[in-house]
Amino acid sequence: MRIQRILATTAALTCLAVLPACKGGDGQAAPPGTPAATTSTGAAEAAGDDPLVKAQQYMREWAGCENLSSNADDPRIPSGDFPKVGQWSVKEIGVCSTTADKSDIVIAVPKDMKEFQAGYKQYVMDKIAGGDGAYGLFSNVLIGKGFVAFPTLPKTSMALVRSEMRVLVCNPSGRTPDGYKYEKPLVEGCGLTDFVSAKDGKGSPNFETPQEGPDGKPGQPATGSLGLARAGSIAELRTLVNNSPLACKEHFSTDPEAVAIESIDYQPVVKGNALDWGVTGRALCGQPAGERRAHDLSWLDTVGDMKKLQTKAKTAQQADLKDDGRLRATASKLLVGENVAVETNNASARFVLYQLQFLYLNCVPGFSAPTGYRLEKAQVEGCVLTNYEPEHPVR
């Protein structure tokens, strides 16, 4: 059985549809005299002439947007890489605060929305190329008509997408679950959606995931399952993971001598004869030692006997924990699919692999995943498959 916890927050279910009764996500009506917002197909629009005021008036109906300021020195405007005036055709920056929780919404007004979206896409691609493979998967970049909003909190984004505003997602691993809208943006390779993904699982509910059992334990899904990743060969597996930060594009080998390489910094899960682990094919991604010490090592596996692999991996993981309850920081985690597996200690790569439906084999006694994360039964007792990684102490 494939079993998962639902990515759900009860509050989001109540007002998922765009209904008048659901407006004002913070429980506050727009102040008297505020021009009524209007909408047009595929974009958010508001009355008024000043673009920042137009954005404020529109967002007031959905999440609140008070104390609007265009002062560049306003402490509510973050000092990060974006948004900035002059960047990606942005001509004006402002900030306002929601009413209920006093969180902030930064507003950018681009001169050319296509140029903005292309600039943001390139920024995401640069981050991924730099090793942050999960960058942009939990984006709070919301496109409106003539403006872009950057809410501080995912719950603010969830309120705003009940309007016609949409989340801009440019990470190639991003996806829109069934039941949510998906629209094409102005640039290829990105998407616009009303699905808000959050690292803590408390974003928009994912209706593709099964329900948990009445006792809070993993239970049989009511309908369907996200399933697990699969590939018919090492070559297919390499193609599947090529958009992750695993160094499989640049450095890849199936040579047995290369595959057997490990270093003090990169230690595989599977050791010795791979067939004893149920592994039928194996490859190394990364740079073996040469002019410099080995680096970026990860391993790809095709698996003929998944139960045997998980059984031996459980023994190895619990042996690692036995002495002091800590995992070695250099030890790879085993992420499994249906008939494939990846061994890596690259946290950014694992974030992307979770989007590709790989799950981590966790055999720590008493482990549980918070609501919002996948949790499935493993093929060996005492372990679970999950996309939640607790902050284990390491040595």
Summary of the structure (lengths in Angstrom):
residues: 395
radius of gyration: 23.3
end to end distance: 34.7
largest distance: 75.1
contacts: 1253
relative contact order: 0.12
helix: 21%
strand: 22%
